[in-house]
């Protein structure tokens, strides 16, 4: 009898818990509106929204390569399946043309669409929740004045139960902290502005912070290094792999122009980031550099000394490995001399010549992912202007040759042992198991309706 009462009581608790969860998880739809006329938005507000959209790198995820800007359908590979980005043009049928400003704000603040559906965190609402109402207003004005495009994204490719959006409410209960950015009183206005841009619209942690098994950013590992589109995003804290420590000035220059003499050019997803950040005023770029430099901290005397030693090596003649050519070291040296040295020996000025590998964060990185990508796919030329460029060697180099080359580069220029997983990782990359985005040095994969093109 007692067991029966216990089971009934347990059932009651479960029912109440489920009802409570449903009450929390269920979100009502917000009534649609007629698409607002462009003239209803102030031109200055639209321009401000364009700058904020550049900070958020909105075009990167909401534009299919070769497609119309902000029309969505971009495939976002995740460990759980593929998610296709939504159309955020003001098309009333397939975009956000019927979204009110309140609906837009809820999506940014809570990760909920106009019709009440929970959004997947591939849309980084866990960062966008920090954005102020004022900035959301400007973003809304910008997006609602883009050319409308009628285009529906493909259905997401996710397994059960992840294809049920109600599950996302549970994810939010565990990992989502809703609320606007709060200034740190003990820090400067410049630092706080940088923190707001980096952690809010910039959502830098989406790539540069490691994630747990549920796809949430790991607590206590803010900007400690992560993964994005088949690339490793390096740590932006004291564990940065940069051989010469970053400074506020070098970060500013790198973000402003997409390269720095001590750190090379951007590649992969970061190329698009610096391409968009290049649209911002110097004052905002400086605040971002200020905040990130503060996170990295002052390098230790030992690290500063290593950096100075590396500077002394730059320009010295490289003594190639004298190992027999039938050894990994000898084979790697021969490949370097034949395929790499002409561009990477320092005789060509940056950014059009390859960086001296003594300075390479890629060769000093804890994993081989970026080095493999660079060798296989190279760096395509930017369209319409002079740019850094590197050929890809996927068709000319075997996985074994790639392994020998990277072992040589790692040991010769970084003074570290060879990575253990190069051949297997290279084979998986070639097979498409790891989907790698390859962009030109400016990183921009936009449609014809460029950011700001309608704002002149």
N, C-alpha and C positions, 0 to 999 in steps of 0.2 A: 504494500500500500504506500509506504514511504517512497519507494522507487518511482511509483506511478506519479505521485505528487511532484517529485523532483523533476521527472521528465516533462510534465506539463509546465512546471515553472521555467525550466530551461527553454522550452518551446516559446513560452511567452516572452522571455528575454530576447530570444532570437528575432521574434516578430517585431518587437518594439525597436530593437536595434536596426533591423532592416527598414522599418518605417521611418526611423530617424535619419538614416543614411539617405533614403530616397528624398526625404524632405529637404535635406541639405543639398543633395546632388541635382535635384530638379530645378531648372531655370526656365522662366517663362520667356516667350518671344517678345520682342519689342516691335511695336507697330511699324510697318514700312511707311516711307514717305515718298513723295514725288522727287525725282532727282533735282537738286537745287541748281539754279542757273549760275553760270560762272560769274556773272556780274554781281552776284550777291556776296562775293568774297573780296575782301580788301587785297589789293595787289601786294602790299608789303607783307601781309600775313601769308600769302601764297609763297612768296620768296623765302620767308623764314621757314615754312614747311619744307621747301626744297632742300634747304641746308640740313634740316633735321632728318629728312629722308636719306640724305647722304651719310649722316652719322650712323643711322640704323642700317645702312647698306641694303635698303629695302629692295632695290632692283636686282640684287644678286639672287635672292631666293624666289622672287615673284616675277621673274622674266625667264622664259624658256630660251636657251641659246638660239639666236636667229629669229626669235619671235618678237611680238610687240611688247613694249615696256609695261610692266606691272600686270600683264594679263594672266600670269600664273602658269600652271602645268609643269613647272620645273620639278624634276624628280629628286627628292631628298632621300638618299639611302641612310637607313638607320640600322642598328643591330637587330631590330624587331621587324623590319620590312621597309617597303618604300612608301613614302608619303609625298603626295603631289601638292604643290603650293596652290593657294587660291588666287582667283582673279580679284585684284583690288583696284581695278579701274571703275569708273562710275557707270558701267553698263547696268541697267536696271534688272536685267534677267540673269546674267551670269556673274556680275561683279557686285560692287557695294553701292550701286546707285540709289537703292532704296533704304540705305542705312542712315539713320539720324546720327547726329553727333553723339547722342547718349549711347546709341548702339556701338559706335566706334570706340567710345571711351570704355565701355564694358569689356570689349574684346581686348583692349590694351591692358586694362586694370585686372580683369578676372579671367581672361582666356575663355570667353564665352561668345559665340556668334550671335548675330541679330535674332536668329530663329531659336535661340536657347540651347544650341549644341555646344558641348565642351570642346575646346580646341586642343589639338595635340601640342605638346611642348616643343615640337619642331618649330612652331611659332613661339619665339622665346618670351612668352608673357610673364615668365618668372623674372625677367629683366625689365620688360616694358611696363610692369606694374609701378616701377619707380618714376615713370615719366609724369611731369606736372600736367595739370589740366590746361594750362596756357599753351604748353608745347603740343599737347594732343589736339588742341583747337587748330593750331597751325598745320599740323600734319593732315588733319581732316580736310582743311581748305586746299592743301596741295593735291591730295589724292582725288578729291572730288572735282578738280579742274583738269585732270588728265584726259586725254582722248579716250572715250569709252570703247572697249573692245569686247565683242561677243565671243567668249571662249570659255568652255567648261573644262576643268581639269579631269584627267582620268580618275577612276576610283582608286583609292588607296589600296595597297597590297599588303595587308596585315592579317595575321592569323587570329583565330578566336582565342581568347575573348577580347584581344586588343582592338578588334574592329567594332566593339561596342563602346560607344563614347561615354556611357555612364561610368565605365571603369576609370575614366580619367578623373572623376570626382574623388575617388580613393587616392589616386596619385597626388592630387592637390592637397588632400588632408595630411598626407605624409611629408610632402616636400615643398609646398608652395606657401610663401609668406607674402601675402598681399599688402600693398600699401605704398604710398609715395616715398620718394627719397627723403631721408632725414640728414640734415647737415651735421657734421662733427664740429662742435663748437671750438675744440682745441686746435683745429686745423685752419689754414688760410682760405680765403675765398677762392683763390686759384685752385688749390688742392680740392676743395669741395666741388667746384665746377668740373674738374677733371674726373673726380669719382662719379659724379652724376652722369657724365657722358659715357664713361667706360662701362659702368655697371648697369646703366639704364639703356638708352637707345643703342649705344655702341655694342651692348651684350657681348663684350669680349670674352667673358667667362664661358659662353656657349661653346667656344672652340678651345680656349686656353685653360680650362679647368677639367680635371678628370671626372668621369662619371661612374656611378655605382651600377649594380646589375639591373636597376629599374630605370636607368637612363637619366637619373637626376644628378646634378653636380654634387660631388662629394663635399660634405661639410668639413670645414677646417682646411681645405686645400684650394682656396681661392687663387686662381691664375697660376696653378702649379704645373701646368702643361696638360694638354689633352689631344684629341683627335678630331679631324674635320675633313670630310671629302677625300679620304685616302691619304691625308698628310698628317704629320705630327705638328701640333701647334706648341711651340716651346714655352717653357715656364717664363712668366713675367715677374718673378720674385727673385730672391737671392740665389736660387738654383739655376738661373739662366745659363745655357750652355755657351754663350758668346765668349770666345777666347779673350777679347778685349771688352771689359765691362761697359755696359751702356751708360750713358749720361743723359741728362735732360736735353742737352744740345743735340746729341746724336739721335735720340729718339725723335725730337722735333724734326730734324732734317730727313730722317727715314720716313716718317709719316707724311711729311710735306711733299717729298719728291720721289718716294718709292725706292730709294737706295741710300746707302751711306758707305763711304770709303772703307770704314772699319768693319762693315757688316754685310756688304753686298746688296743685291737687288731682291725685291719681293718676288714670290712665286706662289703658285697654288691659290687657295682662297684669300691669302693675305694680299695678293696683287690687286684684287678687286677692292679690298678694304682701303688700301692706300690710294687707289684710283678715285674712290669716292671722298675720302678724307681730304684729298687735294682740292675739293670744292669749298672747303671751310675757310673761314678767316683765320689768320695766323693766331689770333688770341685764343680761339678754341683749341687749335692744334697744340698750342703751348700748354694749355691746362691739362690736356691728355698726357703730354710728355711729363709734366710736373708730377701728376699722380702716379704714373707707372714708374718713374724714376724713384719716387718715394717708396713704392712697394719693393723695388729691387734693393734699396738701401745702399749705404756706402760700402764699397767692396773692401774686403779685408786687406791688410798690407801684403799678405802672401799673394792674393789674386792680383792686386795692382802690380806687384813685381813681375808676375807671370806675363801680364799684359805688356809691360815694358820690354821684357825679353822677346816677346813675339814681335814687337815693333822693330827690334834690332835685326831680326831674321829677315824681315821684308826687304827685298832687294838683293839679298845675298844669293849667290849662285847655288842652286840646288845640287847636292851631291846625290846622284842616283844610287839606288841600292846596287851593291856589287855581287849580290847573290846570283848563282847560276840561273839561267833563263828557264830551267826545268823545275824551279821551285816556285811556290806562290809569290814570294817577295820579288823574285826576278821577273816572273811573268807580269805581275802587277806594275813594276817599274817600266817595263817595255810598253805596256798598254798606255800608261800615263804619258810616256814620251811621245808616242805615236798619235794619241787621240786628244790629249788634254793640255800638254805643256804649252803649245803655241798660244793658246788664249789665256791660260792661267799662270803664266810665268811672271806676270806683273808688268810686261812691256807695253801693254795696251791700257790706256786710261779707262777708269770706271766712269759710267756704268757700262760702256760698250765692250770692255775687255773683261774676262773672267776674273773673279776675286782670287787672290792668293790664298791657297788652302790653309795656310797658317791662321787665317782670319775667319775661317768658315765655321759658323754655328752648326751647319749640316754635318760636317765631318766630326765635330765635337759632340754631337747629340747622343743621348743615351740609346737610341735605336737607329736602325738603318733605313727607316721608311722614306724619309725625304731624299736621302742620297740615292736610293734605288729609283725613285721617281724621276729625279733629275737626269740620271744617266739614261734611263729608258726613254723618257719623253722630251727631255730638253726644255728649252724656253722659246716658245714661238715668238715671232716678231709682232709687235703692236702694229695695227693698221694706221696708215696715214701719217706716220711720223717716225723719225729715227728712234731706235730703241735697242736695249740689250737683247741678245739672241744667242741661243745655243742649240745645236742640232741634237736630236734624240738618237740613241744608239740601239734601240730595241731590235732593229733588223740586222745590225752589224755585230752585235756582241752576244755571246751565249751567257747563260747564268753562271757558268764556271768562270768565264773571263770577267764578268761583273764582280764576282766574289773576290777574285785575285786583285782587281783594281781597287776595290774599296778597302781590302785588307792593307794594301800598300799605302793608300791615302791616309787611312786611320793611324797606322803605325808611324808613318813618316811625318805627317803634319800635325797630328793631335797627340802623338806620343802615347797612344792607348791601344789595347789589344783589339784585334779584329772583332767585328760583330759576329755572333754565332749563327745567325739565321738568314743570311743574305740570300743564298740560293733558293731556299724554300719560299721566302717572301717574294723574291723576284718572279718565281714561277707562278705563284698565286696572283701576283699583280698582272702578269702577262695574260693569265687565263680569264681575268675579269672578276675574280673572287673579291678583290679589293677594287672598288670603283674609285678611280683617281680623276679629279678635275684638273685639266691642263689649260692654263690661261697664259696670254702674253704678259709681258712685264708690267703693263699698266693694268692688267687684270680685268678690263672692262668687257663684259659680255652683255651688251645692251641691244634692245631693239631700236628702231628708228626714232621713237619718241623719247629722246634722251632726257635725263634729269635736267630740269630747268629750261628745256628747249621751248616750252610754251610760255615761258615767263618773261620773255623779252619785250 
